[in-house]
Amino acid sequence: MQKEMVHLPKSFLGFLPLYAGVELGLGISILNKCSGFYGILALFTGHQLDFMQWVFYLFSAFTLVVYSIGLRQVNKPNLLSFSLVLVIFTLDTALTCFFTVWFSAAWFSAEAQEFTDPKSTTIQSAGAAIGPGKELNPRGKTLESQSASQSYEFFFTILFTVITLVARFYFNFIMVAFVQRLLRHPKYMVDQDDVEQNLKNRSFFQRWWIKSEKSCYKFCRRYLA
Amino acid sequence: MSELFKKWFLSKRPAGSRVANLETSFDVNITLRKLKRYRPAVSDLCHYGFLGSVLLFVFIVNPLPWIFKIALYFFVGTLFMLPATSQFFFNALPILTWLALYFTSSSFSVDYRPPITVQVLPAIETILYGDNLSDILATSENKAMDLIFWLPYGIFHFGAPFVVAAILFLCGPPTILRGYAFAFGYMNLFGVMMQNLFPAAPPWYKNLYGLSPANYSMKGSPGGLARIDEYFGINLYTSGFSNSAVIFGAFPSLHSGCATMEALFFSYVFPKLRPLFIFYVCWLWWSTMYLTHHYFVDLMAGSVLSYVIFQYTKIFHLPVADGSMYSRWGYGEVVKFNLYQADPLSVSPNDIESLQAPLTLETDFELNSMNNSASPSIFDNSRSVSRSSGTSNTSLDIQEEVFSSPRLNNKQRID
């Protein structure tokens, strides 16, 4: 494991300190995770959520809270909570890949229906009519040539999806590098007292939180330190 | 009025402080002298080179008669030359460039425009956010909601940038307004460029035409704002949006970008009110979707663009805000953000190794003076011990202990 981690980024984009990347990555993730609340809000309009959407939105709302805690302390990091943020972020990256594939399937099947459903406002079989292979016109000469072809639409859909995933992975590596540095930095050493504190008088949530922090810290120390 | 102004603002000014002062001269020579002394950095060259080429492009492409264009550029050039006006207008160059490009956008020839995408945005929205969020949030309509969501989208959005600028100018640290103009201008400029390079149909298009192909002869639509026009018996939004400069400019949402930028700057100066600013952004997001003007992914693109540019501006341009000051006149000096000092990892871990050996005088002195400017005394012992018993031992503490109390060198550290 140690050997694979040698190539972690040493700086963000090659010229900024790692914490700037962490701040940016967490901030962008927080903005995107707001989708969780809007997804759940959709219930008020009478819209039904399927199981996968429930999982996705609730998880988004949960990660939003975790990332906000991380973002607040980027300049004065606490190793325990940052270990938790890192583990959740990594888990989130994995789940994002899965959900991307899942919802892509949902969209493309819905889209196919849109083009064949006589009740939809879409001009029927529009997709086929503007596909490539028909006579080529200089751009803008005819009204049809001003709209994107089916392959153009598809290309950009895939391009945007891939860009977001690549950015996500990059920020994930920045986070890993940051937490690794924290683990190796004497300033952020975790005292044994911090790990073994008495939790009897804490609320359920706090106990759960501290316990998860601890196990995430141990996990990170095992693989990164 | 001036009494109140003196009492509230000027009375807090540190003696001899001039950082908050403004230029009042109209002497062109001052600007010329400054220009002679000016040695541009690489970042300045990029900044002016980029904005200059956009302005040149606008100058050539804009369909106004040449005489008007020349007169306009000459007028702006004069504003730049007079010290009293240039301190505002010159720093607003990114904003002026954005406005110039935006109002030229409608005149681009159809021959050069990229094809309009109709399916990409709803597709991305479903793929990244699990559902057509914007579509769903626009399904149930009623009059109360129309009005609630019209406010941020149709009213506040247009006034807020000015209000924010005025408040930042008065209550923020000096030079923050420059940073705001830079960030706000670039965000909108990049946004308009993206909207032109990647034309995409907004949700109202999907409601009207489904996923059918779009073309540039189509008129824009006010979406949900048509109902507002109906309530008030006016034609403001219908005519405005039908002839919008960028009809297929759904991506990114500059409504969202502006709101986020305003919220970020306000949170920077008034951190305690942050929840209020977050609420405003969420409210505006909801209203853009409710009024069928943007997909959720556009909102994210606008906000992310804002956030990235804000972070850049914060690192390289913004003065540090002091929470205890409530006006620009309270500041004695303008301190810029130091990227490396703020780095939590800035002290290299190797320092701990060299601690036991005598430190070089320079580093030692510097680190010591950062934390404690008083000279070491015998009373330092007890204080150092109590500090080191805290749960997190910072290496700064350790260094100080070494300096101030050699006796502690023998103390065994847990870490």
Interface residues (C-beta under 8 A of the other chain):
Chain A: L16 P17 L18 Y19 A20 E23 L24 G27 I28 L31 N32 C34 S35 F37 Y38 G39 L41 A42 F44 T45 G46 H47 L49 M52 Q53 F56 Y57 V74 N75 K76 P77 N78 F99 T100 F103 S104 A106 W107 F108 A110 E111 E114 F115 S120 T121 T122 I123 A126 G127 I130 P138 R139 G140 K141 L143 E144 S145 Q146 S147 A148 S149 Y152 E153 F156 T157 F160 T161 T164 F178 R181 L182 R184 H185 P186 K187 Y188 M189 D191 Q192 D193 D194
Chain B: S109 V110 D111 Y112 R113 P115 I116 T117 V118 Q119 V120 P122 A123 I124 T126 I127 L128 Y129 G130 D131 L133 I136 L137 T139 S140 F198 N207 L208 Y209 G210 L211 S212 P213 A214 N215 Y216 S217 T260 C282 W285 W286 M289 F296 V297 M300 S303 V304 Y307 V308 Q311 I315 L339 Y340 A342 D343 P344 L345 S346 V347 P349 I352 T391 S392 N393 T394 S395 I414 D415
